[in-house]
Structures are given as C-alpha cells and as structure tokens.
Amino acid sequence: MSSGVQSSGDEVLAEPPRWKVRLTLLATLLGIVVLRLLCAHQPIVENYVGRQVPTAMVARNLDRGSGFLRPLLDTAPFPNFFLVEPPLYELAVVALHRIAGWRLEACGRIVSALATALGAWGLFGLIRRREGERVALAAVIAFSLFPVTIRYGRAFQPDALMLGAVLAGLNCWDRAEHGRGRWWLVAGWLFLVLGFAAKVTAALVLIPLSVAIMRPRTTAKLLFAVTALGLVLLWYAWANHLIESSGGSRASAENRAIWMTVLGVSALGSPETLTYLWRFLAVRAFTPPGLALGIWGLCHRQRSQESLDLWRVWGLTAAVTMALLAGKLHHEYYWLILAPAVAAGIGRGWTILAEWRRGLAWGIGLVFLFSSAFLSRSTWQTPPEWEHLETAARLVQDVVPTGAWLVASEPLLYQADRRGCRLEFTPRAAARAAAEWPQTGAGRIQGPLDLIDFYRTKGARFVADVVPDPADEHRKALHEAIRRRYKVRVDCASVLIAELSPSEISGHGQ
C-alpha cells in the first residue's frame, strides 16, 4: 500500500492516520447495522415480499423441527419444499432466535444487517491493499448507502448473506496471497462456501478471484477455489431427488423449468427488460449520481492497474451473468452483485474529484447521500396494502382453527401462522397456482374466484384477504363475490374472512 494518492498534478495527498481510518471504518460498520435495524419489528412485507415470506416460512418450520434437508413452506399441496438454495441463511436466523429469544422476523433482519457489515469489511480490505485507505473508506461509505444494499441488507432473504460472505471470502484469500498466512486461505474458502450456498449465482466471483487475486495463479489454487461449489452442487442433487420423489407440490419442478428457460440473452430485447434496466440499475439500485460517479471512477486511468483489474473484471463478469439471467432482472435484488464494483468506482472517482475540486466532490457526495435517502425511504414503511396486516392476522387466528386450511395471500398466511393455499389475484397467477397440484386440469381456472372454489374441493375451509385499496376494482369485485358465494365470518376495516360453504342467506359478519 502506498503512502499517498497521486493527484492530477504532482501533489501527493497523504493517507489519513491509521487510528482515524480504523475509527471511521468501525463507525461505518456500526452505522450499517444500526441503519438497517431501524423498525426491525415491522412486518416483512416491504420490497420483494414474494421472496421474504417464503424464506421466513422455511425458517419458522426449521425452528419447529422440519429438518435442514426438507425446507417446508406452509402452502399446499403438501409437502411443498422450497429448494431454491440450501437453508443456511434460515439456519443462522433460527440460531439467533433461539439464543437471543427475539422474534424470528427481527432476527432475519439482524442476520442480513450483520452480513452487509461483513461485506463492507471485505470490500475495505480488497480496496485498501490496492488503492489505499482513502479510496477504501470512500468506497465502503458509498456501499453502505446504496439503496439496494439498504433494502436487501435488512430483508428476510439470503442475498445480503451471499454478498457479505463472498466479499469476506475474497478479502481473506487476498490476505493469504499477500503473505498473511495459510489460515486466511482456509477462512476465505469457508466464506466462499457459505456465499455460494446462500446463492449459487455468486459463483461468478471465481472469475475475478482467479484473474485478479491469485498470485501466482496455479492449477491447485483454481481447483481448491472451485471445490467451494461442492456443498451447493450436492444440495441441488438432493433437491432434484426431492422434486422427483416427494409427490407433493409441483412448484419446485416448475421453478426448475423456469430457471432453464430464462438462461440466455434473448430477454434483453424485451421492452420490459429495458424498463427494468432503467428503473433498477440507473435509478433505484445505486442512484443516478452514484452510478455515474462509479462508472467514471472505473473508467479513469488508475495509479494501480491491479485494483481496477479486480473491479473491472468483477463488473464485467457480473454484467455478463446478469445478461444471461435477463429474464430474472425484474427481481431487484439481483443487482446487489454489482454493488462492490460500483462502490469501488465511486471510491476512486470521489477521491480524484476531491484532489481536483474539493467543493465539487463534497457537493456530489451530498447529492448522492440525499438521493440514497430518498430512494430507500420506503424500506422502513409498511406498504399501504399491508397496513392492517397484523390486525387482520389476529382476527384470522380468532376465527380459523389451527388445523384448518386457509386460502389467503402468503403474507397473511405467515402472519396469522396458518397453513393453507396461496391466493392469487390475476388469471395467469391463479392458473399457475392451481397447476402446482398434481393432475388438476388447471385450464379451467379463469381467475381468483375459480381458484378459491378449486381449493375448497381440495380441503380448504376458510378464505381471508386484507381490505384492498379503494382503487383496486378487481380485488373489490372479488370480495363482493366472496360475500355472495360463501359464509362471511368477519367483514371489517382490516380483513374479510369467509367460511367456504355456501351461505344460506346473504349477510355480513362482524
């Protein structure tokens, strides 16, 4: 590491004192955790609820003894396994829940927040050894403030654990390459195992590891790095066995088929995908000023070719991988993998600006800060659709017996701690939900009301739904149809609950 950063002229700016760097880094890591744990007990329905709630279902069932090899959901047909990845994140959440006694949802947020801080530590080390402490601190601060790392650094899903583990793994491996001892290599390998198991798409970091970190790059090192994929590959072999032999829900088989169809770049030609590129990459993930500064920093001629080799390779590898997964880019959390490269570019770019025009650098920094605050503010807010979720869940618990199947959206099923059937609200989603049942003839399902009646024939006893937004005419029409067709038990400002048996007289419950 050099003692200074070369400016655009001949002036060399000294690195800040080591104690100040460590204090700033510690404060940043603490700030990462504290910021993400604000409103830690809010329901897990912000951002991508379709990923958080199934993950929480698996964690709760794991806590109740379902077993690591059989990650269960609470939606029929049973058994319904969630086999997207091995439930290591859920295992960590359950361990914290049992040790501390805190609510499962809060523990999930804590694990994600700690994983984000772990990733920031790894990012700092990787940049400091190449670009110096000033650039590393700027990059870590930017990383901590990205809207995408704020949103999914507090979400009940494994993406933050994936990113934190692979960054820590590369940092440990890099320390070993710089002569800090072989135990760092072992630690790096273990972190990579955890990161790949949390999300197998993280395996792309093997390319920047082999190209820009291994010195020298040997066959033995490459093979050792690749073996970190062993656990997750064994998991998918086991998952395939469960899919073929369980005889329950066909959802996992359908998800496997969907993944096979989305691989490829054909989706990049879709106007919908281009919309996601603009909305998520250019705006929501890193903010426009943050993305622009990051790209400029990565493209700028660097003092240390080694540093930007790493982050250019990382960025290019991530971009190619995301192009191959373009059909999945409507899931915002896939953009997390670009965060380290963009943060490294911001650290470099901001430092160059600070050497050239300090006032301009601080001005851009403030614009980035306020943009991040504005774009991430919704993550601490419960969406209007779910404002009455907790009240609705308590009413469901009062009306629906524990063993009775309930037809409801996944958030309401989870919050009410009931098993049952997933309610969908569009014809396409309703037909897909019915198709998860073996030999259903799902083609006759034309909408949510057909789906509810289909579930009734499969053993569901109740249906419940939170009160819709006044502008949601389709959902309001569904509620009116439920009132006409079934026996209403609760009809109030937070929830509609009906028993799935034809009502003899029209009327509303309480």
QUIVENKA-V50517 format. One line per field, one symbol per residue. ss: DSSP state (@ for helix, = for strand, . for the rest). psi: psi as a letter, one per 20 degrees, with the letter a starting at -180 (. if undefined). A space follows every 10 residues. Layout:
BEGIN
ss=???
psi=???
END
This chain:
BEGIN
ss=...===.... .===...@@@ @@@@@@@@@@ @@@@@@.... ........@@ @@@@@@@@@@ @@@....... .=..=..... =......@@@ @@@@@@@@@@ ...@@@@@@@ @@@@@@@@@@ @@@@@@@@@@ @.@@@@@@@@ @@@@@.@@@@ @.......@@ @@@@@@@@@@ @@@@@@@... .@@@@@@@@@ @@@@@@@@.@ @@@@@@@@@@ @@@.....@@ @@@@@@@@@@ @@@@@@@@@@ @@@@@..... @@@@@@@@@@ @@.=.@@@@. @@@@@@@@@@ @@@@@..@@@ @@@@@@@@@. ....@@@@@@ @@@@@@@@@@ @@@@=@@@.. .@@@@@@@@@ @@@@@@@@@@ @@@@@@.@@@ @@@@@@@@@@ @@@@@@@@@@ ...@@@..@@ @@@@@@@@@. .....===.@ @@@@@@...= ==....@@@@ @@@@@..... .@@@...@@@ @@@@@@@... .=====.... ..@@@@@@@@ @@@@@===== =...====== ==........
psi=prirppahbi pppqqqqghh ghgggghggg hggggijplh jqqmjrcnhi hgghghgggg hghjjhqhim oqrjprqqqo qnkhrqlhgh ghghggghgh jrqgghhghg ggghhghghh ggggghggig irhggggggh ggghiphhhg gijjqmrjgh ggggghghgh ggghgghjki qhhhgggggg hhggghhhoh iiihihghgh gigpororhg gghgghiiig ghhhghgggh ggghihjcqj gghghghghh hiprjhihip hghhghgggg ghfhgiqghg gghggghhiq pqgohggigg hggggggggg ghhhkhijii ohihihiigg gggghggggh ggghhgnggg ghghghgggh ggggiihihj ppqhhjhkgg ghghhghhgo qhiqpporqg hhgghilqqb qppqiqgghg hgghiipplh lihioiahgh gghghhiiiq hqqqqqprqh inhghhhggh hghhhrophp naihqppqpm qpphqprqa.
END
